[in-house]
Amino acid sequence: MKRVLTWIFLFALLSTACNNKKSVELKTKNMKSQLALSGDLNIPDAIFNYSAIGQGIPCILFAGAENLDKNLLPEEFLKHFNVIGANADHLPEEVINKLTIDDILDDIERARKYLEIDKVVVFGHSMFSTLPLDYALKYPDNVRFTLLTGSAPAFNERYFQALDEYWESFATPERKEIYQSRMDSLMATDMTSLTLGEQFIKQYLAAAPKYFYNPTFDCSDAWKDVEVNMNFVDHYFGKLLSSRDNSEVYKSLSVPTLIISGKYDFACPHILWDGIAEEIPTAKYVLFENAGHNPMLEIPDEYTNTVLGWVESLK
């Protein structure tokens, strides 16, 4: 049960969605010369569903579920980034069970090629935060920069140990009491009529003390019209990540990387980056003192300005 709840704490706030659901046709050969992509994107032979929102620098996200970016990414952020992402909502269990990390990386590359993006930004959050780094290792010449938020360099046993240690040492008695009260209320709730994905969201909302600076933060609007493919979450986090650790290899990265953490992130404690972030020569590490796992929700202006300021520094 403890590890199941941990998966809940880690579900990525990464996804792509669109206000306009119609497919778009790409009529130009140069991504730089065409208008921002919008709506559902038909990528031939792609494993995942792709859609786009926003405008500006092409940015590929790997999605946990559709509609989260529309609900979560700040409006100002979407004025500067044309977010192109994939979601696994439609994937059947037999396909999911065969997926590897390389399959996911290659599908992102398939989308980049088809959309004719020269160098792309790859953005990751929570359990998907290692994908940008792994993509940059595999396809370094195709990356403009990578962006990580609410992240960890690995999700192995060291990760689970850090979760317990950071919660016990840093969470205040008041925060722990709020968390326990919310968990008790959750456990007393009859959720038998809900799908596994709906239960997942209920549990995520109840776990606010582990996600946010404000332990009673209400992020229910962020989950509006979101469906979670629990088969995918279980396979990706429970199987693909549990034995994977490239944290030492990441120190050889050659692409610019921005790593953003929140001091009150008990789902991906910032201490996991100790001894790693500072040894990535092209990385900048930012720790927000007034945010948790989702700074794009808690401090949207500060989050967006931090990202844009760093991007400007790369010019």
Buried (B, 14 or more C-beta within 10 A) or exposed (E): EEEEBBBBBBBBBBBBBBEEEEEBEEEEEEBEEBEBBBBBBEBEEBBBBBBBBBBBBBBBBBBBBBBBBBBBBBEBBBEBBBBBBBBBBEBEEEBBEEBEBEEBBBBBBBBBEBBBBEBBBBBBBBBBBBBBBBBBBBBEEBBBBBBBBBBBBBBBEBBBEBBEEBBEEBBEEEBBEBBEEBBEEBEEEEEEEEEEBBBBBBBBBBBBBBBBBBBEBEBEEBBEEBBBBBBBBBBBBEBBBBEBBBBEEBBEBEBBBBBBBBBBBBBBBBBBBEEBBEEBEBBBBBBBEEBBBBBBBBBBEBBBBBBBEBBEEEE
